[in-house]
Amino acid sequence: MPHPRFSAQEIGRRGKALYEQNIRKHVETEENIGKIVSIDIETGEYEIGDNVPKSSERLLAKRPDAALSGIRIGYNAVYALGGTLTRTV
């Protein structure tokens, strides 16, 4: 379902920018590689979990209308459909 304030492209763009500028240096550790980080694109808050629902639910508990972007830590995509994930670290 689309977010009422942001397009999917805007959510992705902002999430990636926040990850690269502020979050990556804190979360890309060996124990987190392959986990999901969900990022509230308006506040910059983030949560790490084994999958998208787990990493998102804590953020949505704080702000139910949050626009969230999900990134697989250490990889180029969250999911691979018919392909493979590529490590970025």
C-alpha positions in Angstrom: 0.0 0.0 0.0 1.4 3.4 -0.9 2.5 5.8 1.8 0.2 8.9 2.0 3.1 11.4 2.1 5.9 9.8 0.1 6.3 7.9 -3.1 8.1 4.5 -2.9 11.0 6.1 -4.9 11.3 9.0 -2.3 11.3 6.5 0.6 14.0 4.5 -1.0 16.1 7.5 -1.9 15.9 9.0 1.6 16.5 5.7 3.3 19.6 5.0 1.2 20.9 8.5 1.9 20.4 8.2 5.6 22.0 4.8 5.7 25.1 5.9 3.7 25.5 9.2 5.6 24.7 8.3 9.2 23.8 4.7 9.9 26.1 2.4 7.9 29.2 3.1 10.1 27.2 2.0 13.2 25.5 -1.2 12.0 27.9 -2.9 9.5 29.4 -5.3 12.0 30.0 -9.0 11.5 27.1 -9.9 13.8 24.7 -7.7 11.7 25.7 -8.7 8.2 22.6 -10.1 6.5 20.1 -8.6 8.9 17.6 -5.9 8.0 17.8 -2.3 9.2 14.5 -0.4 9.0 14.9 3.4 8.9 12.3 6.1 9.6 13.1 8.5 6.8 11.6 11.5 8.7 13.4 11.0 12.0 16.5 9.0 11.1 15.7 6.5 13.8 16.4 2.9 12.9 16.0 -0.7 14.2 17.7 -3.9 13.3 16.0 -7.3 13.0 16.3 -10.7 11.3 13.5 -9.7 8.8 11.5 -6.7 7.7 8.5 -7.2 10.1 10.8 -7.6 13.1 12.9 -4.5 12.3 9.8 -2.4 11.4 7.5 -3.2 14.3 9.5 -1.3 16.9 9.6 1.9 14.8 5.9 1.6 13.9 5.1 1.2 17.6 6.6 4.7 18.2 5.1 6.3 15.0 2.4 4.3 13.3 2.4 6.6 10.3 6.2 6.4 9.8 7.6 6.1 6.3 10.1 3.2 6.6 12.9 2.1 4.3 14.5 -1.3 4.7 18.0 -2.2 3.8 19.8 -5.6 4.1 23.1 -4.8 6.0 26.1 -5.5 3.9 24.2 -6.4 0.7 23.0 -4.5 -2.4 19.3 -5.4 -1.9 16.8 -6.6 0.7 15.6 -9.5 -1.5 16.9 -11.3 -4.6 14.1 -12.3 -7.0 15.6 -14.7 -9.6 19.1 -13.5 -8.9 21.7 -13.3 -6.1 22.5 -10.8 -3.5 25.8 -9.1 -3.8 27.9 -8.2 -0.7 28.8 -4.6 -0.5 31.4 -4.9 2.3 
